[in-house]
Amino acid sequence: MLARRLIPCLDVRDGQVVKGVQFRDHRVVGEILELARRYRDEGADELVFYDITASPQGRSVDRSWISRVAEVLDIPFCVAGGIRSVADAEAILNAGAEKISVNSPALLDPDLINRLAARFGSQCVVVGIDSQTTPEGFRVYQFTGDPDRSRDSGRDTLQWVREAQQRGAGEIVLNCMASDGVRRGYDLEQLSAVRAVCNVPLVASGGAGAPEHFAALFGPHAVDAALAASVFHSGQIAIPELKRYLRARHIEVRHEPDYRHRIPGLEEIRRPAAGHRPGRRQRAVLMLGYMNPRRCADAAARPRRVLQPHACRALGKGRDLGPHAGLVSVAIDCDRDALLVARGRAAPPATCRPRAASATARCRAPMAWDSWRSSRR
């Protein structure tokens, strides 16, 4: 199994991050961008944003904050809330999200999962399931963002997990409603039952209250990722300390790079240039270059000049890479093994082709990618 993921969950209502207990009594806990930056810097593997009132109110998620989040994050994030069509999903992905998640709309229109998977690929489609333990077994609830409308959908959780996979879901997020916000541990019984019928990545949500709850979840239950909210928002559990705790118990989690701490000036040049709005789906990796701490510090001191390799054959450690171009931003790539150096629009060198990126993508040393903003989708 791949390294287990730790995913903070941000429930969004009216542009603010809120948190409730068992899907009720929500209170404001922070501002979207502030929390997004915090989790980015703490080492979260992904973020999930739920617009909890979108489906009950019959609307799609507000895309204005998605584009702002995309500007400050260099880790994957997923967005959920009122996605009823391929067009809704495409708008969210174009705003910068890596995944979209459907919940109540998929219960009303199960074929939505098929259409989304056919258009974007299963790896992009997450199905969220709000599941409640009842005398009749595990039941799927819908419209859980509105206490007055929340109700049993009439579906059995295990049957819905099977159907969602068959229709093209690439990941399942199981929200155990009875455990939500109470911090007494994940519902391991229900998760084990779902794991037995789930052949795609399974994300557990609801119940985290202590590091040992994560260790228990990742033990024999083979859950791929843990989603949590209140313990992260409150600071009761810090992600770096949690990862160290899990590693000490031989649970594989992603290691965090120390780029931000050991490369002078990186934080200063992370921010996009004034007036520039990065188009995440409009970027292409041009080539591989090497940037040592001195070069990075130089870019921070002179943000209008950044090294621009002039030919693929000239790339090499310690070599002067020649001309410069205006720096737009610097970010850590999603694999956290390289820096993505975005520079201003310029014609790519004639000897370089996008295939240079795939040829070097397996490298695992601290190095810098040089990207240019492509005019083609």
C-alpha positions as CSV (number, residue, x, y, z in Angstrom):
1,M,0.0,0.0,0.0
2,L,1.1,3.5,-0.7
3,A,2.0,6.0,2.1
4,R,-1.1,6.9,4.1
5,R,-2.4,10.4,3.6
6,L,-3.5,13.0,6.2
7,I,-6.2,15.3,4.9
8,P,-7.6,18.3,6.8
9,C,-11.3,18.9,5.9
10,L,-12.6,22.4,5.7
11,D,-16.4,22.7,5.8
12,V,-17.3,26.0,4.1
13,R,-20.4,28.1,4.7
14,D,-20.9,31.6,3.4
15,G,-17.2,31.9,2.6
16,Q,-16.1,30.9,6.1
17,V,-14.7,27.6,7.5
18,V,-17.1,26.1,10.0
19,K,-17.2,22.9,12.1
20,G,-20.1,21.2,13.8
21,V,-20.8,18.0,15.8
22,Q,-22.6,15.2,14.1
23,F,-23.4,17.5,11.2
24,R,-25.1,20.1,13.4
25,D,-24.5,23.3,15.4
26,H,-21.8,24.6,13.1
27,R,-19.6,27.5,14.3
28,V,-17.0,29.6,12.5
29,V,-13.4,28.4,13.0
30,G,-11.4,30.4,10.5
31,E,-10.9,32.0,7.1
32,I,-10.4,29.8,4.1
33,L,-7.1,31.2,2.8
34,E,-5.6,31.5,6.3
35,L,-6.3,27.8,7.1
36,A,-5.3,26.7,3.6
37,R,-1.9,28.3,4.0
38,R,-1.5,26.9,7.5
39,Y,-2.1,23.3,6.4
40,R,0.1,23.7,3.3
41,D,3.0,24.7,5.5
42,E,2.3,22.1,8.2
43,G,2.7,19.3,5.6
44,A,-0.9,18.2,4.9
45,D,-1.0,15.7,2.0
46,E,-4.2,17.1,0.5
47,L,-7.1,19.4,1.5
48,V,-10.8,18.8,1.1
49,F,-13.3,21.7,0.9
50,Y,-17.0,21.0,1.4
51,D,-19.5,23.7,0.7
52,I,-22.0,22.2,3.1
53,T,-25.0,24.4,2.1
54,A,-24.6,24.1,-1.7
55,S,-26.7,20.9,-2.2
56,P,-29.4,21.8,0.4
57,Q,-29.8,25.2,-1.2
58,G,-29.9,23.8,-4.7
59,R,-26.8,25.6,-6.0
60,S,-23.2,24.8,-7.0
61,V,-20.2,25.7,-5.0
62,D,-19.0,29.3,-5.1
63,R,-16.0,29.2,-7.4
64,S,-14.6,32.6,-6.4
65,W,-12.8,31.2,-3.3
66,I,-11.6,28.1,-5.2
67,S,-9.4,30.2,-7.5
68,R,-8.0,32.1,-4.6
69,V,-7.2,28.9,-2.8
70,A,-5.5,27.6,-6.0
71,E,-3.2,30.6,-6.0
72,V,-1.8,29.8,-2.5
73,L,-1.7,26.0,-2.5
74,D,0.9,23.7,-4.0
75,I,-0.7,20.5,-2.7
76,P,-3.7,18.7,-4.2
77,F,-7.2,19.7,-3.1
78,C,-10.7,18.4,-3.7
79,V,-13.9,20.5,-3.8
80,A,-17.4,19.3,-3.0
81,G,-20.8,20.9,-2.9
82,G,-23.8,20.9,-5.3
83,I,-22.0,19.5,-8.3
84,R,-24.9,18.4,-10.5
85,S,-23.4,18.3,-14.0
86,V,-20.2,17.9,-16.0
87,A,-20.3,21.6,-16.6
88,D,-20.3,22.3,-12.8
89,A,-17.3,20.0,-12.3
90,E,-15.4,21.4,-15.2
91,A,-15.8,24.9,-13.9
92,I,-14.4,23.8,-10.5
93,L,-11.5,22.0,-12.0
94,N,-10.7,24.9,-14.3
95,A,-10.6,27.1,-11.2
96,G,-7.8,25.0,-9.8
97,A,-9.1,22.0,-8.0
98,E,-7.5,18.6,-8.6
99,K,-10.6,16.5,-7.7
100,I,-14.3,17.0,-7.4
101,S,-16.5,15.1,-4.9
102,V,-20.2,14.4,-5.3
103,N,-22.5,13.3,-2.6
104,S,-26.3,14.1,-2.5
105,P,-26.5,15.0,-6.2
106,A,-25.1,11.5,-7.1
107,L,-27.8,9.9,-4.9
108,L,-30.5,11.8,-6.9
109,D,-28.8,11.1,-10.2
110,P,-26.4,8.1,-10.0
111,D,-25.5,8.4,-13.7
112,L,-23.7,11.6,-12.8
113,I,-20.8,9.5,-11.6
114,N,-20.6,7.8,-15.0
115,R,-20.6,11.1,-16.9
116,L,-18.0,12.6,-14.6
117,A,-15.7,9.6,-14.9
118,A,-16.1,9.5,-18.7
119,R,-15.2,13.1,-19.0
120,F,-12.4,13.6,-16.5
121,G,-11.3,10.1,-15.5
122,S,-12.0,8.1,-12.4
123,Q,-8.9,9.5,-10.6
124,C,-10.6,12.8,-10.6
125,V,-14.0,11.7,-9.2
126,V,-14.6,11.2,-5.5
127,V,-17.9,10.0,-4.0
128,G,-18.6,11.2,-0.5
129,I,-21.0,9.0,1.6
130,D,-22.6,10.2,4.8
131,S,-23.4,7.0,6.6
132,Q,-25.4,6.5,9.8
133,T,-25.5,3.4,11.9
134,T,-29.2,2.3,12.4
135,P,-31.0,-0.8,13.6
136,E,-31.4,-1.7,9.9
137,G,-27.6,-1.5,9.3
138,F,-25.5,1.2,7.7
139,R,-27.6,3.7,5.9
140,V,-26.7,6.5,3.5
141,Y,-28.0,10.0,4.4
142,Q,-28.4,13.0,2.1
143,F,-28.6,16.8,2.5
144,T,-26.7,16.5,5.7
145,G,-25.5,20.1,5.5
146,D,-29.0,21.2,6.5
147,P,-30.3,19.7,9.8
148,D,-33.9,20.4,8.7
149,R,-33.5,18.5,5.4
150,S,-31.1,15.7,6.4
151,R,-32.7,12.3,5.8
152,D,-32.2,8.7,5.0
153,S,-31.8,8.3,1.3
154,G,-33.2,4.8,1.4
155,R,-29.9,3.3,0.3
156,D,-27.7,0.8,2.1
157,T,-24.2,2.0,2.5
158,L,-22.4,-1.1,1.4
159,Q,-24.6,-1.4,-1.7
160,W,-24.0,2.2,-2.6
161,V,-20.2,1.8,-2.2
162,R,-20.4,-1.1,-4.7
163,E,-22.5,0.8,-7.2
164,A,-20.4,4.0,-7.0
165,Q,-17.3,2.0,-7.9
166,Q,-19.0,0.3,-10.8
167,R,-20.1,3.7,-12.1
168,G,-16.6,5.0,-12.1
169,A,-15.8,6.5,-8.7
170,G,-12.0,6.6,-8.2
171,E,-12.1,7.2,-4.4
172,I,-14.7,6.8,-1.6
173,V,-14.9,9.1,1.4
174,L,-16.9,7.5,4.2
175,N,-18.2,10.1,6.6
176,C,-19.4,8.2,9.7
177,M,-22.1,10.5,11.1
178,A,-22.3,9.1,14.6
179,S,-18.5,9.8,15.1
180,D,-18.4,13.2,13.5
181,G,-16.9,15.9,15.8
182,V,-17.0,13.8,19.0
183,R,-13.3,12.9,18.9
184,R,-13.7,9.4,20.3
185,G,-12.1,7.6,17.4
186,Y,-13.0,6.4,14.0
187,D,-15.9,4.0,13.4
188,L,-13.6,1.0,12.8
189,E,-16.4,-1.5,12.5
190,Q,-18.1,0.4,9.8
191,L,-14.9,1.1,8.0
192,S,-13.9,-2.5,8.0
193,A,-17.2,-3.5,6.5
194,V,-16.8,-0.9,3.8
195,R,-13.2,-1.8,3.1
196,A,-14.3,-5.4,2.4
197,V,-16.4,-4.2,-0.6
198,C,-14.3,-1.2,-1.6
199,N,-11.6,-1.7,-4.3
200,V,-10.6,1.9,-4.7
201,P,-8.9,4.2,-2.2
202,L,-10.9,4.6,0.9
203,V,-10.8,7.8,3.1
204,A,-12.1,7.7,6.6
205,S,-13.8,10.7,8.1
206,G,-15.3,11.4,11.5
207,G,-14.1,10.7,15.0
208,A,-10.4,11.7,15.2
209,G,-9.4,12.9,18.6
210,A,-5.9,11.7,19.4
211,P,-2.9,10.3,17.6
212,E,-3.7,6.8,18.6
213,H,-7.0,7.0,16.7
214,F,-5.0,7.5,13.5
215,A,-2.7,4.6,14.3
216,A,-5.7,2.3,15.0
217,L,-7.2,3.4,11.7
218,F,-4.1,2.7,9.7
219,G,-3.4,-0.6,11.4
220,P,-5.4,-3.7,10.2
221,H,-8.2,-1.8,8.5
222,A,-6.2,-0.9,5.4
223,V,-7.7,2.6,5.0
224,D,-5.8,4.7,2.6
225,A,-6.3,8.1,4.1
226,A,-7.6,9.9,7.2
227,L,-9.7,13.0,7.0
228,A,-10.1,15.1,10.1
229,A,-11.2,18.6,10.9
230,S,-11.7,19.8,14.5
231,V,-8.5,18.3,16.0
232,F,-6.5,20.0,13.2
233,H,-8.4,23.3,13.3
234,S,-8.1,23.6,17.1
235,G,-4.4,22.7,17.1
236,Q,-5.0,19.8,19.4
237,I,-3.0,17.7,16.9
238,A,-0.3,19.1,14.7
239,I,0.3,17.4,11.4
240,P,4.2,17.2,11.7
241,E,4.0,15.7,15.2
242,L,1.3,13.2,14.0
243,K,3.5,12.1,11.1
244,R,6.4,11.5,13.5
245,Y,4.1,9.5,15.8
246,L,2.9,7.3,13.0
247,R,6.4,6.7,11.6
248,A,7.5,5.6,15.0
249,R,4.8,2.9,14.8
250,H,6.0,1.8,11.4
251,I,3.1,3.4,9.5
252,E,4.3,4.8,6.3
253,V,3.4,8.5,5.7
254,R,4.9,11.0,3.4
255,H,8.1,12.7,4.6
256,E,8.1,16.5,4.5
257,P,10.8,18.4,2.7
258,D,12.7,21.1,4.4
259,Y,12.9,23.4,1.4
260,R,11.0,26.2,3.1
261,H,13.4,26.3,6.0
262,R,16.8,25.8,4.3
263,I,16.4,27.7,1.1
264,P,16.8,31.5,1.7
265,G,14.1,33.6,0.3
266,L,11.8,30.8,-0.9
267,E,8.8,32.2,1.0
268,E,9.2,35.6,-0.6
269,I,9.2,34.3,-4.1
270,R,6.4,31.7,-3.6
271,R,3.8,34.5,-4.1
272,P,2.7,35.2,-7.6
273,A,3.7,38.4,-9.2
274,A,1.3,41.3,-8.9
275,G,-1.5,41.2,-11.3
276,H,-0.8,37.6,-12.3
277,R,-3.4,34.9,-11.8
278,P,-1.9,31.4,-12.3
279,G,-3.8,29.1,-14.6
280,R,-3.0,25.7,-13.1
281,R,-4.4,23.8,-16.0
282,Q,-2.6,26.0,-18.5
283,R,0.9,25.3,-17.4
284,A,3.4,22.9,-19.0
285,V,6.7,21.6,-17.7
286,L,9.4,22.8,-20.1
287,M,12.6,21.2,-18.8
288,L,14.7,20.2,-15.8
289,G,17.3,22.6,-14.3
290,Y,19.3,22.7,-11.2
291,M,18.9,25.4,-8.6
292,N,21.1,25.5,-5.5
293,P,20.3,27.7,-2.4
294,R,22.4,30.5,-3.7
295,R,20.5,30.7,-7.0
296,C,17.2,30.6,-5.1
297,A,18.3,33.4,-2.8
298,D,19.4,35.4,-5.9
299,A,16.0,34.9,-7.5
300,A,14.4,36.2,-4.2
301,A,16.7,39.3,-4.3
302,R,16.1,40.0,-8.0
303,P,12.6,38.7,-8.7
304,R,12.6,40.0,-12.3
305,R,15.4,37.7,-13.2
306,V,15.4,33.9,-13.0
307,L,17.6,31.4,-14.7
308,Q,16.3,30.2,-18.1
309,P,18.0,27.1,-19.6
310,H,18.7,27.7,-23.3
311,A,19.0,24.1,-24.5
312,C,18.2,20.7,-23.1
313,R,21.7,19.5,-24.0
314,A,23.2,22.2,-21.9
315,L,21.6,21.2,-18.6
316,G,24.0,20.1,-16.0
317,K,24.9,20.6,-12.4
318,G,27.1,23.6,-11.8
319,R,26.8,25.0,-15.3
320,D,25.7,28.6,-16.1
321,L,22.4,28.2,-17.7
322,G,22.6,31.5,-19.6
323,P,19.7,33.9,-20.3
324,H,17.2,35.1,-17.7
325,A,13.5,35.6,-17.8
326,G,11.0,37.3,-15.4
327,L,10.1,35.1,-12.4
328,V,6.4,34.7,-11.8
329,S,6.3,32.3,-8.8
330,V,8.0,29.4,-7.1
331,A,6.2,26.4,-5.6
332,I,6.9,23.0,-4.3
333,D,5.5,20.4,-6.7
334,C,2.8,17.9,-5.6
335,D,5.4,15.1,-5.1
336,R,7.5,17.4,-3.0
337,D,10.7,16.5,-4.6
338,A,11.3,19.5,-6.8
339,L,10.7,23.2,-7.1
340,L,8.3,24.5,-9.8
341,V,9.8,27.7,-11.1
342,A,7.3,29.6,-13.2
343,R,8.6,32.3,-15.4
344,G,7.0,34.8,-17.7
345,R,5.6,34.0,-21.1
346,A,8.4,33.3,-23.5
347,A,9.1,31.2,-26.6
348,P,10.5,27.8,-25.5
349,P,14.0,26.9,-26.8
350,A,13.7,25.1,-30.2
351,T,15.7,22.1,-28.9
352,C,13.3,21.5,-26.0
353,R,10.2,19.4,-26.1
354,P,7.6,18.5,-23.4
355,R,9.0,15.0,-23.5
356,A,11.9,16.3,-21.6
357,A,9.6,16.5,-18.6
358,S,8.6,12.9,-18.7
359,A,12.2,11.8,-19.1
360,T,13.2,13.5,-15.9
361,A,10.1,13.1,-13.8
362,R,11.6,10.2,-11.9
363,C,14.4,12.2,-10.4
364,R,14.3,12.5,-6.6
365,A,17.0,15.1,-5.8
366,P,16.2,18.7,-4.9
367,M,16.1,20.4,-8.2
368,A,14.1,23.0,-10.1
369,W,11.6,22.6,-12.9
370,D,11.3,25.5,-15.3
371,S,7.8,26.0,-16.6
372,W,6.2,28.4,-19.0
373,R,2.6,29.4,-19.4
374,S,1.3,27.5,-22.3
375,S,-1.3,29.1,-24.7
376,R,-2.8,25.7,-25.4
377,R,-5.0,23.6,-23.2
